[in-house]
Every structure is written in structure tokens, then in C-alpha cells.
């Protein structure tokens, strides 16, 4: 069962979305329209460790995000230490940008 409003998935015996209070539908996620999102970058992070710290804050505040790193770090999954000069970008949906930037600045000390 799926919520047509927030696209949350539920077990078959449930009939109403716990968040939206909307009637659930029996449908495949592939049948639902994909919501359009405009992604905006946060301040750049000097290394994956700081970006991971910011990502944890975003997770705790239910803010979706994705990382963009240089090719070598992504391809070889280098995460243990910061590579000299490595810049990591985090992108969030535009409607979460202000809150996400406040959270990210608590990690970096940089203000926008």
C-alpha cells in the first residue's frame, strides 16, 4: 500500500497514511508520478569527514541530500581520511536550503 501524497510505503493491512492521514492506494511505486525537485548546493566541505558530519545532521532533520565528490574518491570509495584538496559538495532540495545551510555551518564554521 502506498500513500499517493507523500509516497510512503505501508504494509497491506493498513488503510491510512500515518503522516498525511490520506487513504492509501494499492499501486506499484513505478505507477506514481515522480515529484520534481530542484536541488541546491550547500557550502563546500573540505573533505569527506566534514561532509559526513553534516550529512548526519541532515539525516537527523529528515532533509534529503546527495553528495558530489571528485571522481577518484567516488570511484575508489576513499573515505578513511581527507585527501588533500578534496572538496565535497552536498545538494539538498531547494525548499530545505536555508535550514540545511544553518546545519552545515555548525560543522564548518562558515556562514553564507
C-alpha positions as CSV (number, residue, x, y, z in Angstrom):
1,X,0.0,0.0,0.0
2,X,1.3,3.5,-0.9
3,X,0.3,7.0,0.1
4,X,-0.5,9.0,-3.1
5,X,0.5,12.2,-1.3
6,X,3.9,11.5,0.4
7,X,4.7,8.3,-1.5
8,X,5.4,6.4,1.8
9,X,5.0,2.6,1.6
10,X,2.9,0.7,4.1
11,X,2.0,-2.9,4.9
12,X,-1.0,-4.3,3.0
13,X,-3.3,-4.4,6.1
14,X,-3.0,-0.6,6.7
15,X,-5.5,1.7,5.0
16,X,-4.4,5.3,6.0
17,X,-1.1,7.1,5.9
18,X,0.2,7.7,9.4
19,X,1.7,11.1,8.4
20,X,-0.8,12.6,5.9
21,X,-4.0,10.8,7.1
22,X,-4.7,10.1,3.4
23,X,-6.3,6.9,2.2
24,X,-3.6,4.5,0.9
25,X,-3.7,3.0,-2.6
26,X,-2.7,-0.3,-3.9
27,X,-0.1,0.6,-6.5
28,X,3.4,0.0,-7.6
29,X,5.9,2.9,-6.9
30,X,6.5,2.9,-10.6
31,X,2.9,3.9,-11.2
32,X,3.2,7.1,-9.1
33,X,4.4,10.4,-10.6
34,X,7.9,11.3,-9.7
35,X,7.9,14.6,-7.8
36,X,10.1,17.3,-9.4
37,X,12.8,18.6,-7.1
38,X,15.1,21.5,-7.6
39,X,18.5,20.7,-6.0
40,X,20.7,23.4,-4.5
41,X,24.3,23.2,-3.2
42,X,25.3,23.8,0.3
43,X,28.6,25.4,1.2
44,X,31.6,23.3,0.1
45,X,33.2,20.9,2.5
46,X,36.9,20.5,2.8
47,X,36.9,16.7,2.9
48,X,34.5,13.8,3.3
49,X,34.7,13.7,7.1
50,X,33.1,17.1,7.5
51,X,30.6,16.3,4.8
52,X,29.7,13.1,6.7
53,X,29.2,15.1,9.8
54,X,26.8,17.5,8.0
55,X,25.0,14.5,6.4
56,X,24.3,13.1,9.9
57,X,22.7,16.4,10.9
58,X,20.6,16.4,7.7
59,X,19.5,12.8,8.4
60,X,18.5,13.7,11.9
61,X,16.4,16.6,10.5
62,X,14.9,14.4,7.7
63,X,16.4,16.5,4.9
64,X,17.1,14.6,1.7
65,X,20.5,15.1,0.2
66,X,23.2,13.7,-2.2
67,X,27.0,14.0,-2.3
68,X,29.1,15.1,-5.2
69,X,32.8,14.4,-4.9
70,X,35.8,14.2,-7.3
71,X,35.9,11.1,-9.5
72,X,38.8,9.3,-7.7
73,X,37.2,9.5,-4.3
74,X,33.8,8.3,-5.6
75,X,35.2,5.5,-7.8
76,X,37.5,4.0,-5.3
77,X,35.4,4.7,-2.2
78,X,38.2,6.5,-0.4
79,X,36.6,7.7,2.9
80,X,39.0,6.9,5.7
81,X,40.9,10.2,5.6
82,X,40.6,13.5,3.9
83,X,42.5,13.7,0.6
84,X,44.5,16.9,0.3
85,X,42.5,19.5,-1.6
86,X,39.3,17.3,-1.7
87,X,36.1,19.3,-2.0
88,X,32.8,17.6,-1.3
89,X,29.5,19.2,-2.3
90,X,26.2,18.3,-0.7
91,X,23.0,19.1,-2.6
92,X,19.5,19.4,-0.9
93,X,16.1,20.2,-2.3
94,X,15.7,24.0,-2.6
95,X,12.9,24.1,0.0
96,X,15.3,22.8,2.6
97,X,18.3,25.0,1.6
98,X,18.1,27.6,4.4
99,X,17.8,25.1,7.3
100,X,20.4,22.8,5.7
101,X,22.9,25.7,5.4
102,X,22.4,26.6,9.0
103,X,23.1,22.9,10.0
104,X,26.1,22.7,7.7
105,X,27.6,25.9,9.0
106,X,27.6,24.4,12.5
107,X,30.1,21.9,11.1
108,X,32.2,24.1,9.0
109,X,32.0,27.4,10.9
110,X,31.4,29.1,7.5
111,X,28.4,31.4,7.1
112,X,26.5,32.1,3.9
